[in-house]
Amino acid sequence: MAINSISLMSPIQITNEANKLTVKPTPYEAGQKFSNFLNEAIQSVNNQQIQSDTMTQKLINGEDVDLHEVMIASQKASITLNATMEVRNKVIDAYQEIMRMSI
């Protein structure tokens, strides 16, 4: 009677996946990835703000836009901006805590 593997991956695939996990990026690459992540996050917040402003201007000009859509866009922009500010505050607090540590 043959014993079948429970895993959907073959042993060769598992070994290859394990090898991929052991390769660590250089500090420069990690910094670049983190920088790109932050830039994308800030760009997303900016896009939410721009979309909210655009919809508000359309409503003011009397264009065909629903009030509830304008309010939803405004709340999304507000929530993303507030969340970004809270993350920034936590990062600054963590930085200050690290600076207070003695070596």
C-alpha angles and dihedrals in degrees: 000000000000120000112222124205117250092212119089089217123077119236090254091055091048091052091049091049090050091051090052090054094053094057106094123196120242117257089255092053091046090050091050092049091049091047091050090049092052092046091052092048093050091045089053091053090048091051090052090052092048092049091050092049092048093051091046091052090050090052092048092049091051096246122154102279129126118243093226091055090052091049092048091050090048093051092047090053091047094049094048092048092048092048090050091051091050091051089049090051092050092049091051091048091050091048092050091049091052091049090054092055117104119230 
